[in-house]
């Protein structure tokens, strides 16, 4: 059909042609745009209690002991994660975007196992304060240079820093301050 055909309907084709006009007037991607706007608003709110209830499929967040989620700490605040999930013992953030350990906030006091592979993690500052009960810390394939903050993790038993940027032997020596450390993976570092 040409524009002329649509503009001047002929005979019994009126309904077909008017539906064509209506379809062409409706922006096709509006639904996608609305979904993106809603997602952006939800990201601005961070990991709210409501979002976590929905994501974890429970009304009682105190029952959540294990969580696997992908986050972007630049786009959404994750600082209150531990405040909402007080009994969280295991957290898997694989393939997330978290540059600094402090982005996790100070509420993960009961966390025992943390997976953060391929997160772009560079700064472990505050590890002792942020994760006092941590026993297993999996950090392969990040950009970590400085292991000094891990020296304050008294309960740490397993540490995996494969494929990072730890090149100074003094960085490894600081791990002697972790009395429980029994398993260390350093392969793939300079």
Secondary structure in CASP SS format (residue, H / E / C, confidence):
PFRMAT SS
TARGET T0000
AUTHOR 0000-0000-0000
METHOD secondary structure of the structure
MODEL  1
X C 1.00
X C 1.00
X H 1.00
X H 1.00
X H 1.00
X H 1.00
X H 1.00
X C 1.00
X C 1.00
X C 1.00
X H 1.00
X H 1.00
X H 1.00
X H 1.00
X H 1.00
X H 1.00
X H 1.00
X H 1.00
X H 1.00
X H 1.00
X H 1.00
X H 1.00
X H 1.00
X H 1.00
X H 1.00
X C 1.00
X C 1.00
X C 1.00
X C 1.00
X H 1.00
X H 1.00
X H 1.00
X H 1.00
X H 1.00
X H 1.00
X H 1.00
X H 1.00
X H 1.00
X H 1.00
X H 1.00
X H 1.00
X H 1.00
X H 1.00
X H 1.00
X H 1.00
X C 1.00
X C 1.00
X C 1.00
X H 1.00
X H 1.00
X H 1.00
X H 1.00
X H 1.00
X H 1.00
X H 1.00
X H 1.00
X C 1.00
X C 1.00
X C 1.00
X C 1.00
X H 1.00
X H 1.00
X H 1.00
X C 1.00
X C 1.00
X E 1.00
X E 1.00
X E 1.00
X C 1.00
X C 1.00
X C 1.00
X E 1.00
X C 1.00
X C 1.00
X C 1.00
X C 1.00
X C 1.00
X C 1.00
X C 1.00
X C 1.00
X H 1.00
X H 1.00
X H 1.00
X H 1.00
X C 1.00
X C 1.00
X C 1.00
X C 1.00
X C 1.00
X E 1.00
X E 1.00
X E 1.00
X C 1.00
X C 1.00
X C 1.00
X C 1.00
X E 1.00
X C 1.00
X C 1.00
X E 1.00
X H 1.00
X H 1.00
X H 1.00
X H 1.00
X C 1.00
X C 1.00
X C 1.00
X C 1.00
X C 1.00
X C 1.00
X C 1.00
X C 1.00
X E 1.00
X E 1.00
X E 1.00
X C 1.00
X C 1.00
X C 1.00
X C 1.00
X C 1.00
X C 1.00
X C 1.00
X E 1.00
X C 1.00
X C 1.00
X C 1.00
X H 1.00
X H 1.00
X H 1.00
X H 1.00
X C 1.00
X C 1.00
X C 1.00
X C 1.00
X C 1.00
X E 1.00
X E 1.00
X E 1.00
X C 1.00
X C 1.00
X C 1.00
X C 1.00
X C 1.00
X C 1.00
X C 1.00
X C 1.00
X C 1.00
X H 1.00
X H 1.00
X H 1.00
X H 1.00
X H 1.00
X C 1.00
X C 1.00
X C 1.00
X C 1.00
X C 1.00
X E 1.00
X E 1.00
X E 1.00
X C 1.00
X C 1.00
X C 1.00
X C 1.00
X C 1.00
X C 1.00
X C 1.00
X C 1.00
X H 1.00
X H 1.00
X H 1.00
X H 1.00
X H 1.00
X H 1.00
X H 1.00
X H 1.00
X H 1.00
X C 1.00
X C 1.00
X C 1.00
X C 1.00
X C 1.00
X E 1.00
X E 1.00
X E 1.00
X C 1.00
X C 1.00
X C 1.00
X C 1.00
X C 1.00
END
